[in-house]
Amino acid sequence: MRDQAEQLRQRIQQSAQKRTTKLVTVTSGKGGVGKSNFSLNFGLGLIERGHKAILFDVDLGLANLDVLMGITPKKHLFHLLEPDTTVWDIMEQGPGQLEFIAGGSGFTQIMQLDDDKLNLLFSKLDPLQGYADTIIFDTGAGLSKESLHFMLSSDEVIVVTTPEPPAITDAYAVIKMLHSRNPVVKIRLVINRATSEREGKMTADKLAMVAKRFLGMEMHSLGFVSDDSHVSKAVKQQRPFLLTYPQSLASRSIRNLVVRYLESSIKSDIPANGLKGFLARLKHFIR
């Protein structure tokens, strides 16, 4: 059965048009702002629009995407170091045809791998290039060294915050650090749990103004996700709110964000570096 599944994936890859896989890291300045929930439902929103997305949980301390989906991963990233284990063996099928890879506790050891093992690990991730349009990395909140490496290696970063002042302050700290390390890094902003469109826009405008004034950079907002009781209801059911409550305010917000994201990606004149470029940059930071 596993051989048949792998053969099917190979046929899909061979028949697919050549495409560059975009690497997007989702992060936040502090925990508790709904970053992982956003990553999950954003990925599902992309799939709804015919855009193939894979979700990768690299939150080192509080990995909880599997909990939000109600699944228990059988394998994680570090299992790729085992003989005959492929990337397809560690990939889980989540809800709504969203494929998911768990970083697992093994991810904390990736920075200590010797060159041979690191090259083996990265080579086994190669088949994902062209298989997906977007790989979404859900990192831990804050500015850990590992999370920073992922952000700086990605094609773009989505920073999730809420309208609360502590969350805004911490989000700005992340933006400032990223800009100092790479002034041309592409950062998108998402305001979660906005009580109104006005609050979402005001929060985004405030961060954009501060970034422009003190960093000299242009901040681009993808928009906001409405504060919605259906979100917590879906979390308790361990189901994505986009699937469980498709007509809720939060679900409509996600769909608006997805449309805006895809439209801006088409207009962008900055090419994605793809998975190989991401892995090369990540290896540079690790070493």
Stockholm file with secondary structure:
# STOCKHOLM 1.0

chainA/1-287         MRDQAEQLRQRIQQSAQKRTTKLVTVTSGKGGVGKSNFSLNFGLGLIERGHKAILFDVDLGLANLDVLMGITPKKHLFHLLEPDTTVWDIMEQGPGQLEFIAGGSGFTQIMQLDDDKLNLLFSKLDPLQGYADTIIFDTGAGLSKESLHFMLSSDEVIVVTTPEPPAITDAYAVIKMLHSRNPVVKIRLVINRATSEREGKMTADKLAMVAKRFLGMEMHSLGFVSDDSHVSKAVKQQRPFLLTYPQSLASRSIRNLVVRYLESSIKSDIPANGLKGFLARLKHFIR
#=GR chainA/1-287 SS CHHHHHHHHHHHHHHSCCCCCEEEEEEESSTTSSHHHHHHHHHHHHHHTTCCEEEEEECTTTCCHHHHHTCCCSCCGGGGGSTTCCHHHHEEECGGGCEEEECTGGGGGGGGCCHHHHHHHHHHHGGGBTTBSEEEEEECSSCCHHHHHHHHHSSEEEEEECSSHHHHHHHHHHHHHHHHHCTTCCEEEEEEEESSHHHHHHHHHHHHHHHHHHHCCCCEEEEEEECCHHHHHHHHTTSCHHHHSTTSHHHHHHHHHHHHHHHHHHHCCSCCCHHHHHHHHHHHHHC
#=GC SS_cons         CHHHHHHHHHHHHHHSCCCCCEEEEEEESSTTSSHHHHHHHHHHHHHHTTCCEEEEEECTTTCCHHHHHTCCCSCCGGGGGSTTCCHHHHEEECGGGCEEEECTGGGGGGGGCCHHHHHHHHHHHGGGBTTBSEEEEEECSSCCHHHHHHHHHSSEEEEEECSSHHHHHHHHHHHHHHHHHCTTCCEEEEEEEESSHHHHHHHHHHHHHHHHHHHCCCCEEEEEEECCHHHHHHHHTTSCHHHHSTTSHHHHHHHHHHHHHHHHHHHCCSCCCHHHHHHHHHHHHHC
//
